[in-house]
Each structure stands twice: as C-alpha cells, then as structure tokens.
Amino acid sequence: MTPVNREKRVQAPSGDPIPLDRALASFDALWSPRIVTRVNDYDVRIAKVGGDHIWHVHDDTDEFFLVLEGELRISLREPEGERTVLLPRGSVFTVPRGTEHRPSAPSGAAILLFEPAGTPTVGDRHDEIPDHVDATTGHELGV
C-alpha cells in the first residue's frame, strides 16, 4: 500500500497573510514543525504535538512557545529542581537558553515556536530520539 501524503501546499504570495488554521490543516505529522515565515534570522514555526517530546537543551538560544490549540506542558530541570509549566491555549512561555526541558501534550496541541533559523528541534544535547520525534531544523510549509 502506498503511503498517502496528506500535506497540502499552503502558499501565500509575498506580503499576503498566512492563515494559521489553513497552515495547520496542511499537515498531520506530530513533533515535525513547519516554517511559516521568517523574521530577520529567526524562523516562525508551527507544529502539531502529542505525547512527549524528549529532554533536550538549546545551549545558545532561548525557545519561545505560543499555544494555538490545546494545552502544552513543559517540564524544566532548573538549579532549584524540576518543575512543569502548564500552558493553556493562548499562553506563551520562553525556555531560557541552557535549560534542560521536555515539552509534552497528553491530549494534543498546536504550537507556534520562534527561534533562530537552523535551530534543531532536539537541541544541542538530548536524550535518545524516538521514532515519533522529527529531528529537524524545520520543514518548509507545504513542501
């Protein structure tokens, strides 16, 4: 049986708005962000997420999260100990550079991330990468 490619091309001519609901509807893969646009040297990425990501660290950059749909949890290992931040829809949170963290979404979520272009989704140091996590620097939307 041939796999079905459910990705639909979402293209907006330069300068036109990009509807995030259509962009999110254009792919199904979890933990596999799509680059919606670029701002200077930063990627604006969207992703569908479900279950657990992996513990990882970005040594040289912060990581910004905005929850578009659902609820995201980010577990953090800080000098004071481990804690989990709960982000309902519409919430933002920035994981400081050098902080070991693990995003998770037990019931699924859609998120927007803002980070320097070329930043790997699994950070600079990480646990073993399971099959359900895409180790990427982001995919072009609709490709």
TORFIKE-183459 format. One record per residue (C-alpha): residue number from 1; z, x, y. Coordinates in steps of 0.25 Angstrom, whole numbers, plus 5000, padded with zeros to 4 digits. Example, Ala and Ser with C-alpha at 12.3 -4.5 7.8 and 13.67 -1.06 7.14 Angstrom:
<rec><resi>1</resi><z>5031</z><x>5049</x><y>4982</y></rec>
<rec><resi>2</resi><z>5029</z><x>5055</x><y>4996</y></rec>
***
This chain:
<rec><resi>1</resi><z>5000</z><x>5000</x><y>5000</y></rec>
<rec><resi>2</resi><z>4996</z><x>5006</x><y>5014</y></rec>
<rec><resi>3</resi><z>5007</z><x>5006</x><y>5024</y></rec>
<rec><resi>4</resi><z>5006</z><x>4997</x><y>5036</y></rec>
<rec><resi>5</resi><z>5006</z><x>5003</x><y>5049</y></rec>
<rec><resi>6</resi><z>5013</z><x>4993</x><y>5058</y></rec>
<rec><resi>7</resi><z>5013</z><x>5001</x><y>5070</y></rec>
<rec><resi>8</resi><z>5005</z><x>4994</x><y>5081</y></rec>
<rec><resi>9</resi><z>4999</z><x>5002</x><y>5093</y></rec>
<rec><resi>10</resi><z>5006</z><x>4999</x><y>5106</y></rec>
<rec><resi>11</resi><z>4999</z><x>5005</x><y>5117</y></rec>
<rec><resi>12</resi><z>5001</z><x>5003</x><y>5132</y></rec>
<rec><resi>13</resi><z>4991</z><x>5009</x><y>5142</y></rec>
<rec><resi>14</resi><z>4997</z><x>5020</x><y>5150</y></rec>
<rec><resi>15</resi><z>5006</z><x>5013</x><y>5161</y></rec>
<rec><resi>16</resi><z>5008</z><x>5000</x><y>5153</y></rec>
<rec><resi>17</resi><z>5021</z><x>4995</x><y>5148</y></rec>
<rec><resi>18</resi><z>5024</z><x>4997</x><y>5133</y></rec>
<rec><resi>19</resi><z>5031</z><x>4984</x><y>5127</y></rec>
<rec><resi>20</resi><z>5042</z><x>4990</x><y>5119</y></rec>
<rec><resi>21</resi><z>5042</z><x>4977</x><y>5110</y></rec>
<rec><resi>22</resi><z>5028</z><x>4980</x><y>5106</y></rec>
<rec><resi>23</resi><z>5030</z><x>4995</x><y>5104</y></rec>
<rec><resi>24</resi><z>5042</z><x>4992</x><y>5095</y></rec>
<rec><resi>25</resi><z>5033</z><x>4982</x><y>5087</y></rec>
<rec><resi>26</resi><z>5022</z><x>4992</x><y>5085</y></rec>
<rec><resi>27</resi><z>5030</z><x>5000</x><y>5074</y></rec>
<rec><resi>28</resi><z>5040</z><x>4998</x><y>5063</y></rec>
<rec><resi>29</resi><z>5045</z><x>5011</x><y>5059</y></rec>
<rec><resi>30</resi><z>5060</z><x>5014</x><y>5061</y></rec>
<rec><resi>31</resi><z>5066</z><x>5026</x><y>5068</y></rec>
<rec><resi>32</resi><z>5052</z><x>5030</x><y>5072</y></rec>
<rec><resi>33</resi><z>5051</z><x>5030</x><y>5087</y></rec>
<rec><resi>34</resi><z>5038</z><x>5027</x><y>5095</y></rec>
<rec><resi>35</resi><z>5036</z><x>5033</x><y>5108</y></rec>
<rec><resi>36</resi><z>5033</z><x>5022</x><y>5118</y></rec>
<rec><resi>37</resi><z>5031</z><x>5031</x><y>5131</y></rec>
<rec><resi>38</resi><z>5035</z><x>5044</x><y>5137</y></rec>
<rec><resi>39</resi><z>5043</z><x>5047</x><y>5149</y></rec>
<rec><resi>40</resi><z>5041</z><x>5061</x><y>5154</y></rec>
<rec><resi>41</resi><z>5045</z><x>5069</x><y>5142</y></rec>
<rec><resi>42</resi><z>5052</z><x>5058</x><y>5135</y></rec>
<rec><resi>43</resi><z>5048</z><x>5048</x><y>5124</y></rec>
<rec><resi>44</resi><z>5052</z><x>5034</x><y>5125</y></rec>
<rec><resi>45</resi><z>5052</z><x>5030</x><y>5110</y></rec>
<rec><resi>46</resi><z>5055</z><x>5016</x><y>5103</y></rec>
<rec><resi>47</resi><z>5060</z><x>5015</x><y>5089</y></rec>
<rec><resi>48</resi><z>5064</z><x>5005</x><y>5079</y></rec>
<rec><resi>49</resi><z>5076</z><x>5009</x><y>5072</y></rec>
<rec><resi>50</resi><z>5084</z><x>5004</x><y>5060</y></rec>
<rec><resi>51</resi><z>5095</z><x>5010</x><y>5051</y></rec>
<rec><resi>52</resi><z>5100</z><x>5024</x><y>5054</y></rec>
<rec><resi>53</resi><z>5093</z><x>5036</x><y>5060</y></rec>
<rec><resi>54</resi><z>5098</z><x>5050</x><y>5058</y></rec>
<rec><resi>55</resi><z>5109</z><x>5058</x><y>5064</y></rec>
<rec><resi>56</resi><z>5102</z><x>5067</x><y>5074</y></rec>
<rec><resi>57</resi><z>5103</z><x>5075</x><y>5087</y></rec>
<rec><resi>58</resi><z>5094</z><x>5078</x><y>5098</y></rec>
<rec><resi>59</resi><z>5099</z><x>5092</x><y>5103</y></rec>
<rec><resi>60</resi><z>5091</z><x>5092</x><y>5117</y></rec>
<rec><resi>61</resi><z>5089</z><x>5077</x><y>5121</y></rec>
<rec><resi>62</resi><z>5097</z><x>5064</x><y>5123</y></rec>
<rec><resi>63</resi><z>5091</z><x>5052</x><y>5115</y></rec>
<rec><resi>64</resi><z>5090</z><x>5039</x><y>5123</y></rec>
<rec><resi>65</resi><z>5091</z><x>5025</x><y>5115</y></rec>
<rec><resi>66</resi><z>5088</z><x>5011</x><y>5120</y></rec>
<rec><resi>67</resi><z>5089</z><x>5000</x><y>5110</y></rec>
<rec><resi>68</resi><z>5078</z><x>4990</x><y>5112</y></rec>
<rec><resi>69</resi><z>5081</z><x>4981</x><y>5100</y></rec>
<rec><resi>70</resi><z>5093</z><x>4980</x><y>5090</y></rec>
<rec><resi>71</resi><z>5105</z><x>4989</x><y>5090</y></rec>
<rec><resi>72</resi><z>5106</z><x>5005</x><y>5089</y></rec>
<rec><resi>73</resi><z>5117</z><x>5013</x><y>5085</y></rec>
<rec><resi>74</resi><z>5118</z><x>5028</x><y>5088</y></rec>
<rec><resi>75</resi><z>5129</z><x>5036</x><y>5081</y></rec>
<rec><resi>76</resi><z>5133</z><x>5048</x><y>5088</y></rec>
<rec><resi>77</resi><z>5140</z><x>5061</x><y>5084</y></rec>
<rec><resi>78</resi><z>5147</z><x>5066</x><y>5096</y></rec>
<rec><resi>79</resi><z>5158</z><x>5076</x><y>5098</y></rec>
<rec><resi>80</resi><z>5169</z><x>5065</x><y>5099</y></rec>
<rec><resi>81</resi><z>5164</z><x>5059</x><y>5085</y></rec>
<rec><resi>82</resi><z>5153</z><x>5050</x><y>5080</y></rec>
<rec><resi>83</resi><z>5151</z><x>5036</x><y>5087</y></rec>
<rec><resi>84</resi><z>5140</z><x>5026</x><y>5087</y></rec>
<rec><resi>85</resi><z>5134</z><x>5019</x><y>5099</y></rec>
<rec><resi>86</resi><z>5129</z><x>5005</x><y>5097</y></rec>
<rec><resi>87</resi><z>5116</z><x>5001</x><y>5106</y></rec>
<rec><resi>88</resi><z>5113</z><x>4987</x><y>5106</y></rec>
<rec><resi>89</resi><z>5099</z><x>4982</x><y>5112</y></rec>
<rec><resi>90</resi><z>5097</z><x>4987</x><y>5126</y></rec>
<rec><resi>91</resi><z>5106</z><x>4999</x><y>5125</y></rec>
<rec><resi>92</resi><z>5104</z><x>5013</x><y>5128</y></rec>
<rec><resi>93</resi><z>5110</z><x>5026</x><y>5123</y></rec>
<rec><resi>94</resi><z>5108</z><x>5041</x><y>5125</y></rec>
<rec><resi>95</resi><z>5112</z><x>5050</x><y>5114</y></rec>
<rec><resi>96</resi><z>5115</z><x>5063</x><y>5121</y></rec>
<rec><resi>97</resi><z>5108</z><x>5076</x><y>5116</y></rec>
<rec><resi>98</resi><z>5115</z><x>5083</x><y>5105</y></rec>
<rec><resi>99</resi><z>5122</z><x>5071</x><y>5100</y></rec>
<rec><resi>100</resi><z>5120</z><x>5068</x><y>5085</y></rec>
<rec><resi>101</resi><z>5116</z><x>5053</x><y>5083</y></rec>
<rec><resi>102</resi><z>5111</z><x>5043</x><y>5074</y></rec>
<rec><resi>103</resi><z>5104</z><x>5030</x><y>5078</y></rec>
<rec><resi>104</resi><z>5105</z><x>5018</x><y>5069</y></rec>
<rec><resi>105</resi><z>5101</z><x>5003</x><y>5070</y></rec>
<rec><resi>106</resi><z>5106</z><x>4996</x><y>5058</y></rec>
<rec><resi>107</resi><z>5099</z><x>4983</x><y>5062</y></rec>
<rec><resi>108</resi><z>5087</z><x>4990</x><y>5068</y></rec>
<rec><resi>109</resi><z>5084</z><x>4992</x><y>5083</y></rec>
<rec><resi>110</resi><z>5073</z><x>4997</x><y>5092</y></rec>
<rec><resi>111</resi><z>5076</z><x>5008</x><y>5102</y></rec>
<rec><resi>112</resi><z>5070</z><x>5016</x><y>5113</y></rec>
<rec><resi>113</resi><z>5072</z><x>5031</x><y>5114</y></rec>
<rec><resi>114</resi><z>5070</z><x>5040</x><y>5126</y></rec>
<rec><resi>115</resi><z>5069</z><x>5055</x><y>5122</y></rec>
<rec><resi>116</resi><z>5061</z><x>5068</x><y>5125</y></rec>
<rec><resi>117</resi><z>5047</z><x>5068</x><y>5119</y></rec>
<rec><resi>118</resi><z>5047</z><x>5075</x><y>5106</y></rec>
<rec><resi>119</resi><z>5062</z><x>5072</x><y>5102</y></rec>
<rec><resi>120</resi><z>5063</z><x>5070</x><y>5087</y></rec>
<rec><resi>121</resi><z>5069</z><x>5057</x><y>5083</y></rec>
<rec><resi>122</resi><z>5078</z><x>5065</x><y>5073</y></rec>
<rec><resi>123</resi><z>5083</z><x>5074</x><y>5084</y></rec>
<rec><resi>124</resi><z>5084</z><x>5089</x><y>5083</y></rec>
<rec><resi>125</resi><z>5095</z><x>5089</x><y>5072</y></rec>
<rec><resi>126</resi><z>5096</z><x>5077</x><y>5062</y></rec>
<rec><resi>127</resi><z>5100</z><x>5072</x><y>5048</y></rec>
<rec><resi>128</resi><z>5090</z><x>5071</x><y>5037</y></rec>
<rec><resi>129</resi><z>5079</z><x>5062</x><y>5041</y></rec>
<rec><resi>130</resi><z>5078</z><x>5049</x><y>5032</y></rec>
<rec><resi>131</resi><z>5064</z><x>5043</x><y>5030</y></rec>
<rec><resi>132</resi><z>5067</z><x>5031</x><y>5039</y></rec>
<rec><resi>133</resi><z>5068</z><x>5040</x><y>5052</y></rec>
<rec><resi>134</resi><z>5056</z><x>5046</x><y>5058</y></rec>
<rec><resi>135</resi><z>5058</z><x>5060</x><y>5063</y></rec>
<rec><resi>136</resi><z>5048</z><x>5059</x><y>5075</y></rec>
<rec><resi>137</resi><z>5047</z><x>5062</x><y>5090</y></rec>
<rec><resi>138</resi><z>5042</z><x>5048</x><y>5091</y></rec>
<rec><resi>139</resi><z>5028</z><x>5041</x><y>5088</y></rec>
<rec><resi>140</resi><z>5018</z><x>5036</x><y>5098</y></rec>
<rec><resi>141</resi><z>5019</z><x>5021</x><y>5099</y></rec>
<rec><resi>142</resi><z>5008</z><x>5014</x><y>5091</y></rec>
<rec><resi>143</resi><z>5003</z><x>5027</x><y>5084</y></rec>
***
